[in-house]
Amino acid sequence: MEHRDLVELLLNQTVMAQGLHTTQILGTVFDGISRHTPEGYAFQKRAVEVGFKQAVRDRDEPFGDFGLSTFKGRYTSMEGSRGRGYSSAVKYV
């Protein structure tokens, strides 16, 4: 196993142990960080040039992700969950 893989396992375990709320916050922080990197700026430029869908396709195909999700479940909003009104939360059923 490479060092990167071990760090990923450590981060995943830490996030899982801290729970959903912390995970959502951490996701927001990582999203913000990743948008302000050379790769993030290059993706934004590519999306303007060829459109968002094509930019995503160009980014993801080298990793074997060739299109839409194969998820066949149903999405249900969790708005009002525990009285907090998480409008962006989604529950998979």
TORTOR-312711 format. One record per residue (C-alpha): x, z, y. Coordinates in pm, whole numbers, padded with zeros to 5 digits, always signed. Example, Ala and Ser with C-alpha at 12.3 -4.5 7.8 and 13.67 -1.06 7.14 Angstrom:
<rs>
+01230+00780-00450 +01367+00714-00106 
</rs>
This chain:
<rs>
+00000+00000+00000 +00125-00085+00348 +00145+00162+00634 -00136-00021+00816 -00364+00026+00514 -00288+00397+00498 -00358+00441+00868 -00686+00254+00826 -00787+00482+00538 -00700+00787+00746 -00902+00666+01043 -01199+00573+00826 -01198+00913+00658 -01175+01092+00990 -01462+00892+01138 -01680+00951+00832 -01613+01326+00843 -01710+01350+01210 -02051+01190+01174 -02264+00914+01325 -02260+01027+01688 -01881+01044+01703 -01860+00710+01524 -02082+00547+01786 -01870+00687+02068 -01547+00581+01897 -01689+00232+01844 -01763+00203+02215 -01411+00312+02304 -01250+00069+02057 -01475-00213+02181 -01364-00150+02537 -00998-00137+02438 -01016-00455+02230 -01173-00655+02512 -00876-00586+02740 -00599-00722+02521 -00439-01066+02519 -00649-01149+02211 -00967-01029+02382 -00901-01239+02691 -00817-01541+02474 -01147-01501+02287 -01341-01482+02614 -01170-01797+02740 -01239-01978+02411 -01606-01874+02423 -01640-02028+02770 -01473-02349+02652 -01659-02411+02323 -01949-02164+02327 -01985-01820+02177 -02094-01925+01826 -01805-02167+01783 -01557-01913+01919 -01678-01656+01665 -01659-01916+01387 -01303-02010+01488 -01205-01642+01499 -01362-01540+01167 -01310-01839+00933 -00940-01764+00866 -01053-01432+00716 -01310-01588+00482 -01616-01512+00692 -01792-01845+00702 -02120-01769+00868 -02430-01562+00880 -02463-01234+00699 -02604-01239+00349 -02780-00907+00415 -03138-00942+00288 -03268-00599+00386 -03513-00508+00659 -03421-00359+00994 -03621-00073+01141 -03567+00072+01485 -03480+00442+01488 -03601+00490+01845 -03708+00846+01901 -03497+00969+01611 -03461+01346+01649 -03615+01317+01994 -03310+01147+02144 -03450+00794+02172 -03153+00597+02041 -03293+00256+02135 -02993+00070+01997 -02985+00251+01661 -03091+00051+01358 -03192+00182+01018 -03145-00033+00708 -03422-00004+00450 
</rs>
